[in-house]
Amino acid sequence: MTGNEDYAGIVGGLEGETKSINARKRKVKKAISSLGMNVGENCDPPVIAVLGSGGGLRAMIGFLGTISKLVELKLLGAVTYMAGISGSTWCMSSLYSKQYWSDFSHMEQLEIQLRQRMKKQNKRQGSWKKIKEKFLGDSYSLTDVWAYTFVFRALNSINEGTLSSHKEVCENGDVPYPIYSAVRKDKIHESKLEAWFEFTPHKSGFPAYESYIKTELLGCRFQGGRVLEKQPEHDLIYLQGLWGSAPADWVWSVSHELYRRLIRLLTAVKKRIVSFFKRAWNWISRKERDKPKKMFSPISLQMNLEKIKVPQIRKSWSEYLRDVYENAIAIKNLTFCLVQWKWGTINNFLYKCQDKIPEGSKLFDKKQIHLVDAGLEINTPYPLVLPPHRKVDLILSFDFSSGDPFETVKETAKYCEDHQVPFPKITGKSYEEPATKKCYIFKGDGNRTPDVMHFPLFNIENCGDAKKIKNLSKKYNTCVCSYSEYMMEELLGIAKKNVESSKDDIRKQIKECVKRSNMRGMSQT
């Protein structure tokens, strides 16, 4: 689906990423030179990608500490791509929204600001108002509830900006190009996930089908590859809820019966509310009818009418009852979403585009699709940086997962084998829980297969023995939406220590990649 401007607005999406990457290459060359390495004048610098795994607030804070330390060590300047899943996307989208710190040169101040914001307890009365607005519209799902409750509480802010607004800072080449992750899951109550979906400031879509739209069109209605109805772009608070919805899926797996009881309760409450306000309205109507009879007299008629102010009273009750009615409709729609377990509703830009995608996907017959946290598939976004057109030479993967610290690389190796994507071999029994080392290096072939550096957050080398790691994992639970100031300090310190103690290994791998880049450049001249 390329080269046709009418088709879903794709023209400009690919060009935007290319423009950003070319600008970034110039900055990467300078950064590598400042590290004491030189890229040939006519050579492209190596493509390095930094990945952040999922893990809720633990991943958010861990990735913040990781990026902060990479900036301090002047290593982030050598990075071309940054990709995240779940909690890591919360960190990325917050950083990229601060365009006045576009080159991350004031990372220390930004880190302090984000930490202060997360520990501050803001009032959240506006949450239901936002949720109600969504559930009175045409497109809604439980992602809206998740975004304005759990994510709002975790980040302590409602980011109403848009992803496409980050284009300018990327096209300057001042920051690594960001990639955010989700997966499609249209079948209700089934565990099968069907395809990866990527979001960037310029384009969003399915890499497997090479099908994208311009990101500013996220939210529009489509038919036959054309915009059928313009709609506002999804804001970042919704996308943060979509990208980081894995904990909610876990809640479902352990609380199915609780939701069923909640639905029955909401139905009963709705009936009682309607009955109560119906009786209240009848009582008020009777009082209004009785007032003129009791207060009518030639002497006091004008004075009494002024005191009654009937229009204002009726207007006040009318607005109140309309609000009750809207609440009831919103609760009804919310109940429907709970019954259907409906998440991540996005208008399908491939609707009626049967000739553009494989018939087996059946995407073309759906007006809407549903996207969920990609952490439910592989908890690190390897599949989005491995496509051949991104030409990645080195991957720095920072893993904030709970459980097996090598599950992400094992699952990625299996995924790549199934899809014939080059990836280093992951073998040996040493890659088991708990992680003994701060960094594991999986060597590529120096050509199409990238080198991978894997950094488990909690490891014996930096954190202590296996018992200490178990306690840390329990302490920083994925489903917790807030940490104390002390806990944030400790977690940031652990993440930064992993980078600090691995800096020589990272520099060594970058140096090897520079050497290969120079050799490639010489062979092409």
DOBAVEX-88810 format. One record per residue (C-alpha): residue in one letter; x, y, z. Coordinates in steps of 0.001 Angstrom, whole numbers, padded with zeros to 6 digits, always signed. Layout:
aXYZ
...
This chain:
m+000000+000000+000000
t+002433+002610-001194
g+002620+005400-003693
n-001081+006226-003734
e-001963+009438-001952
d-005624+008478-001736
y-004902+005275+000099
a-005279+006013+003819
g-002950+008993+003758
i+000215+006889+003741
v+002280+009320+001605
g+004446+011344+003964
g+004553+008735+006727
l+007495+006814+005353
e+009103+010002+004108
g+008832+011518+007580
e+010723+008671+009216
t+013374+008748+006476
k+013842+012492+006946
s+014159+012037+010718
i+016654+009175+010419
n+018828+011074+007941
a+018918+014055+010297
r+019665+011754+013214
k+022582+010123+011347
r+024402+013463+011265
k+023981+013858+015019
v+025020+010228+015647
k+028248+010759+013702
k+029167+013695+015926
a+028262+011768+019086
i+030388+008777+018069
s+033288+011112+017293
s+032989+012594+020792
l+033413+009054+022168
g+036784+008826+020462
m+035612+006781+017483
n+035457+007929+013890
v+033020+007037+011160
g+034392+007396+007629
e+033447+010567+005805
n+031428+008689+003191
c+030130+006015+005585
d+026819+005771+007382
p+027133+005407+011153
p+025939+002158+012769
v+022239+001977+013636
i+021783+001435+017360
a+018393+000851+018978
v+017509+001163+022676
l+014545-000922+023830
g+012526-000648+027027
s+010375-003566+028128
g+007018-003516+029856
g+006522-003658+033595
g+004065-000927+034578
l+005355+001832+036824
r+008518-000216+037470
a+009328+000008+033758
m+008381+003704+033630
i+010827+004627+036399
g+013465+002078+035385
f+013547+003357+031816
l+013694+006947+033058
g+016809+006089+035081
t+018302+004202+032136
i+017831+007067+029661
s+019076+009590+032202
k+022321+007663+032725
l+022811+007093+028964
v+022545+010868+028500
e+024999+011512+031325
l+027547+009086+029808
k+027039+010684+026338
l+025926+007310+024940
l+022358+008224+023961
g+023724+010487+021226
a+024883+007348+019373
v+021359+005881+019352
t+019141+006077+016256
y+015934+004367+017454
m+014181+004143+020812
a+011306+001680+021163
g+009111+000819+024112
i+006315-001369+025377
s+003797-000769+028164
g+005366+001161+031078
s+008396+002147+029000
t+006077+003945+026577
w+004770+006061+029472
c+008326+007243+030044
m+009055+007867+026362
s+005845+009758+025598
s+006409+011970+028652
l+009982+012793+027599
y+009145+013484+023962
s+006298+015771+024975
k+008798+018234+026502
q+009975+019833+023283
y+011808+022647+025044
w+014213+019911+026228
s+014214+018301+022811
d+017814+017106+022807
f+017610+015696+026382
s+020531+017956+027353
h+018635+018968+030515
m+017774+015391+031437
e+018556+015855+035127
q+015979+018646+035491
l+013425+016707+033490
e+013934+013629+035652
i+013361+015698+038810
q+010227+017228+037330
l+008733+013849+036388
r+009510+012406+039812
q+007912+015358+041601
r+004847+015091+039412
m+004435+011366+040110
k+004715+011729+043895
k+002311+014700+044041
q-001268+013716+044870
n-003455+015714+042497
k-007229+015761+042762
r-008803+013388+040271
q-012457+014427+040276
g-012229+015082+036536
s-011680+011420+035704
w-015362+010467+035532
k-016156+013552+033438
k-013548+012480+030863
i-014736+008867+030931
k-018366+009955+030509
e-017489+012106+027485
k-015909+009071+025834
f-018797+006708+026636
l-021362+009159+025282
g-019545+009183+021933
d-019459+006669+019089
s-016125+004996+019840
y-015255+003831+023332
s-013718+000914+025190
l-012344-000070+028578
t-009060+001530+027522
d-010694+004907+028200
v-011475+003843+031777
w-007982+002421+032244
a-006345+005589+030897
y-008294+007996+033115
t-007955+005875+036274
f-004840+003690+036567
v-002578+005505+034068
f-003748+008912+035304
r-002966+007864+038878
a+000439+006418+037942
l+001601+009435+035891
n-000388+012057+037812
s-001279+013918+034624
i-003619+013808+031662
n-001546+014253+028517
e-003995+015655+025966
g-001264+016242+023393
t-000947+014093+020287
l+001734+011725+019022
s+001926+013450+015637
s+002921+016684+017401
h+006321+015040+018122
k+007240+015078+014422
e+009146+018352+014557
v+011517+017327+017340
c+012252+014057+015494
e+012845+015691+012109
n+015542+017874+013679
g+017457+014705+014510
d+017990+015822+018102
v+016496+012669+019646
p+016335+008964+018771
y+013333+008139+016596
p+010545+006765+018873
i+008507+003619+018176
y+005567+002570+020356
s+004010-000891+020379
a+000645-002638+020495
v-000857-005869+019177
r-004215-006614+017634
k-006709-008721+019584
d-010183-008776+018070
k-011578-012045+019370
i-013309-011659+022720
h-011981-013694+025648
e-009361-015444+023481
s-005653-015368+024270
k-004494-015385+020631
l-002900-012121+019487
e-002912-011541+015760
a-000445-008874+014584
w+001981-006234+015815
f+000944-002603+015413
e+003475+000223+015598
f+002988+003913+016374
t+005466+006621+015399
p+005034+010410+015123
h+004664+010068+011326
k+002915+006757+010640
s+001017+004013+012449
g+000006+000583+011230
f+000836-003069+010646
p+004477-003748+009683
a+003599-007342+008698
y+001256-006049+005967
e+003338-002945+005186
s+000124-001006+005756
y+000113+002346+007525
i-001691+005640+007869
k-000414+009039+008834
t-000520+009219+012617
e-002583+012422+012616
l-005399+010378+011035
l-005642+007988+013992
g-009274+008280+015010
c-010731+009013+011545
r-013222+006678+009903
f-012142+004915+006723
q-013651+002992+003875
g-011893+001667+000799
g-008622+003269+001886
r-010014+006804+002035
v-011046+009003+004928
l-014803+008672+005261
e-015184+011016+008231
k-012602+013254+009874
q-012215+012728+013611
p-009748+014221+016133
e-006517+012293+016567
h-006431+010075+019660
d-004725+011961+022467
l-001688+010621+024321
i-003533+009717+027525
y-005655+007288+025496
l-002583+005881+023730
q-000751+005546+027054
g-003711+003528+028302
l-003675+001408+025159
w+000093+000837+025193
g+000095-000019+028909
s-003012-002163+029381
a-001324-005499+030235
p-001958-005199+034006
a-005656-004828+033241
d-005591-008084+031274
w-004020-009745+034317
v-006803-008326+036485
w-009323-009953+034148
s-007680-013361+034416
v-008057-013366+038222
s-011289-011367+038587
h-013767-012656+036012
e-016416-013468+038603
l-015980-010068+040250
y-016818-008332+036952
r-019925-010464+036496
r-021104-009473+039956
l-020317-005832+039205
i-022452-005969+036071
r-025404-007366+038026
l-024894-004685+040678
l-024766-001874+038100
t-027975-003155+036500
a-029759-003181+039856
v-028401+000254+040801
k-029491+001680+037457
k-033085+000488+038040
r-033137+001987+041529
i-031701+005315+040299
v-034274+005580+037511
s-037097+004724+039923
f-035898+007225+042541
f-035591+010133+040137
k-038913+009308+038515
r-040613+009607+041920
a-038611+012751+042711
w-039676+014363+039435
n-043336+013573+040083
w-043081+015070+043586
i-041424+018240+042263
s-044059+018566+039531
r-046858+018340+042081
k-045224+021019+044255
e-044840+023312+041255
r-048514+022865+040353
d-049592+023628+043944
k-047506+026785+044419
p-049642+029228+042329
k-052827+028199+044129
k-051389+028760+047598
m-049586+031979+046836
f-052101+033680+044539
s-053408+037022+045834
p-053902+040382+044095
i-051567+042103+046587
s-048620+039705+046630
l-048785+038183+043124
q-045886+040186+041630
m-043693+039755+044732
n-044313+036002+044891
l-043583+035451+041223
e-040246+037232+041671
k-039398+035004+044633
i-040366+031775+042869
k-038126+032328+039853
v-039769+029359+038166
p-037657+029411+034987
q-034415+029182+036997
i-035742+026340+039163
r-036905+024354+036159
k-033651+024978+034314
s-031602+023783+037310
w-033582+020563+037694
s-033595+020031+033954
e-029818+020192+033833
y-029514+017943+036874
l-031814+015287+035419
r-030057+015484+032045
d-026781+014838+033851
v-028352+011822+035568
y-029598+010581+032208
e-026135+010963+030629
n-024550+009136+033563
a-027008+006284+033099
i-026217+006042+029376
a-022465+006119+030076
i-022828+003384+032718
k-024899+001308+030301
n-022198+001592+027605
l-019492+000869+030166
t-021399-002230+031285
f-021598-003375+027664
c-017814-002992+027332
l-017304-005021+030500
v-019515-007811+029179
q-017718-007827+025812
w-014291-007142+027386
k-013768-004491+024740
w-010320-002821+024708
g-008315-000499+022500
t-010968+000498+019960
i-009431+002059+016839
n-011212+002809+013558
n-009843+000356+010985
f-008046+002158+008155
l-008027-001124+006155
y-011818-001468+006100
k-012926-002542+002582
c-009276-002722+001421
q-009383-006414+000574
d-006930-006113-002319
k-004228-004572-000125
i-003754-007189+002621
p-003677-011010+002863
e-007171-012499+002709
g-006513-014669+005762
s-006216-011650+008029
k-009890-010696+007497
l-009040-007148+008495
f-010885-005657+005560
d-014374-006607+006857
k-014101-004826+010232
k-014997-001156+010747
q-013066-001169+014007
i-010142-003121+015385
h-008979-003605+018949
l-005401-003115+020105
v-003871-004114+023429
d-000561-003945+025260
a+002149-005690+023215
g+003613-006958+026488
l+001014-009717+026266
e+002878-011027+023198
i+006605-010345+023743
n+007404-007928+026542
t+010074-006060+024549
p+009541-004489+021075
y+012195-006469+019158
p+009816-007198+016221
l+009492-003463+015489
v+013217-002713+015177
l+014186-005894+013318
p+012547-005238+009901
p+015245-005024+007158
h+014514-001384+006261
r+015655-000244+009730
k+019083-001897+009312
v+019814-002143+013042
d+023395-003129+013933
l+023187-003161+017746
i+020274-003488+020180
l+020522-002372+023820
s+017560-004086+025473
f+016736-002988+029026
d+014460-005555+030627
f+012140-004516+033460
s+009989-007661+033326
s+008873-009657+036336
g+009594-013379+036444
d+012086-014966+034058
p+014595-012221+033126
f+015379-013998+029830
e+011843-014682+028677
t+011866-011731+026265
v+014998-012841+024373
k+013844-016479+024332
e+010404-015515+022991
t+011984-013176+020441
a+014317-015930+019212
k+011300-018203+018731
y+009315-015422+017007
c+012219-014704+014647
e+012663-018378+013829
d+008948-018709+012999
h+008985-015558+010826
q+012444-016066+009284
v+013857-012896+010817
p+017624-012806+011581
f+018319-012895+015341
p+021216-014204+017463
k+020997-017749+018830
i+019832-017980+022452
t+021115-021257+023868
g+022376-022650+027160
k+020923-023221+030626
s+022757-020241+032104
y+019954-017925+030955
e+017600-018690+033809
e+016166-016915+036827
p+017690-015110+038638
a+020051-013169+036386
t+023612-013427+037655
k+025150-010709+035453
k+024247-007088+034725
c+024608-007587+030967
y+024432-010497+028534
i+025768-010175+024995
f+024394-012227+022104
k+026547-011826+019018
g+025118-011405+015532
d+026798-012217+012235
g+028141-008718+011580
n+025780-008356+008619
r+022007-008846+008711
t+021857-010187+012289
p+022384-007479+014937
d+024321-007815+018161
v+022089-007792+021240
m+022975-006539+024719
h+020421-007682+027306
f+020233-005843+030664
p+018034-007470+033376
l+016954-004815+035892
f+017411-006976+038984
n+020626-009018+038817
i+022960-010569+041370
e+026003-008625+040165
n+024467-005247+041030
c+021650-006034+043480
g+022930-008847+045722
d+021920-012468+046130
a+018880-014331+044843
k+016898-013600+048016
k+017431-009832+047603
i+016273-010034+043983
k+013140-011926+044993
n+012345-009265+047596
l+012912-006452+045069
s+010608-008121+042543
k+007897-008433+045182
k+008430-004868+046399
y+008129-003337+042910
n+004975-005120+041816
t+003764-004546+038244
c+000164-003787+039214
v+001031-001070+041743
c+000177+002426+040492
s+002339+004480+042871
y+005655+004226+044702
s+006952+006218+047645
e+009696+008772+047071
y+012236+006412+048655
m+011170+003564+046361
m+011503+005759+043282
e+014996+006813+044387
e+016029+003200+044940
l+014644+001993+041609
l+016231+004844+039667
g+019528+004049+041376
i+019383+000376+040388
a+018591+001221+036753
k+021384+003790+036576
k+023881+001414+038189
n+023194-001191+035485
v+024137+001336+032793
e+027081+002811+034694
s+028666-000588+035380
s+028130-001675+031751
k+029478+001471+030062
d+032750-000150+028973
d+030894-003099+027419
i+028539-000726+025593
r+031406+001382+024250
k+033201-001768+023111
q+030147-002984+021173
i+029671+000458+019599
k+033324+000459+018550
e+032886-002923+016835
c+029812-001613+015014
v+031709+001493+013866
k+034462-000719+012494
r+031931-002755+010512
s+030253+000414+009226
n+033576+001725+007947
m+034290-001596+006231
r+030865-001514+004551
g+031495+002034+003386
m+034876+001139+001921
s+033454-001869+000058
q+030787+000333-001561
t+033268+002919-002895
